[in-house]
Amino acid sequence: QMDRGTVLYICFFKGATDDILPKMAVSTLLNLRLCEADSGKLSSLLELPGSLLIVPQATLGGEAKGRAMRVSHRHQQGGRAA
């Protein structure tokens, strides 16, 4: 169950390895100031109240082909970082 919080959809492209994922996820994504707080100041995801749900989403790296999504050649399917 998730109460108030944020959902972060993420897609990893070919070349992403297990050794760069912690740095990318923790250092970059969670600390990047991209959300505006009630005070008007930009806040990171870690500074926001509530839970954080990170969802891998392969279609973010896809390309539209007509009315369907095609998997981009820049990443592979299979549920893990390429």
HELIX and SHEET records of a PDB file:
HELIX    1   1 LEU A   21  PRO A   22  1                                   2    
HELIX    2   2 LYS A   23  LEU A   29  3                                   7    
HELIX    3   3 LEU A   45  GLU A   47  5                                   3    
HELIX    4   4 ALA A   58  GLY A   61  5                                   4    
SHEET    1   A 2 GLY A   5  ILE A  10  0                                        
SHEET    2   A 2 SER A  51  PRO A  56  1                                        
SHEET    1   B 2 CYS A  35  GLU A  36  0                                        
SHEET    2   B 2 LEU A  42  SER A  43 -1                                        
SHEET    1   C 2 GLU A  63  LYS A  65  0                                        
SHEET    2   C 2 ALA A  68  ARG A  70 -1                                        
END                                                                             
